[in-house]
């Protein structure tokens, strides 16, 4: 069967249309838009009206494309922005009604981690004994054991962290230090976790892989299972932090729409390696979007 998944986050809206069967899938088409639904969002406040309109219109275009490719079932999973916003659940209901979706859910942190786990395991190579997955979003970071023992949702995201700490272009040493301290404080819940491997998924992790590979055209297959050292990660963070935003937008492998929040995303990844006492991580393109496809759209 052909099915489609939509992942509506605080920064991006992603589409995957795939042929699904026997617990596996074959990509037919992927799409990415950046409505930045979590822009300026405070807990209990409504979504930004312009971002909400953009997300609806971009979702409409993705659903039309999925149906034109033969998708018989379409599922949407919404994450931190819709969890926090006073009108988040209402917006997801509107998307379901307006676009005639088969499934549309606001995912709590535990369900988000569960679906990310399913997506990662669909493509991960090697052992996942004592492996920790990290899914860095715009408004939160989901951290869980890959064997399913535990999951945490941390209020630490690339958009929210950027808005809180980085307002200079380029940011100065004081701002970068304050951001690193905020990351360290937010990750204190992981100090007693014993990990042999960090597996990182979602936009920030995939971007790290694309930048290190010097990609001008993104290829998910090359990013999956790429090993990135803590030294390489720190090098990318230091290099990009020294560049003004206009130059950051021109870097190979870095989507221009992500250039303003990539520093915060890299800082979170670096903080995770530090708190887990690991020297490298495994980067995965596969994650939440693929989990939505397998567990919600094709169920």
ABEGO torsion letter per residue (X at the ends): XBBBBBBBBAABBBBBBBBBBGGBBBBABBBBBBAGAABGBBBGBBBBAAAAAAAAAAAAAAAAAAAAAGBABBBBBBBAAAAABAAAAAAAAAAAAAAGBABBBBBBAAAAAAAAAAAAAAABBEBABGBBBBBBBAABBBBBBAAGABBBBBBBBAAAAAAAABABOBBBAAAAAAAAAAAAAAAAAAAABBBABBBBBEAAAAAAAAAAAGBABBBAAAABGBBBBAAAAAAAAAAAAABBAAAAAABBGBBAAAAAAAAAAAAAAAAAAAAAGBABBBBBABBAAAAAAAAAAAX
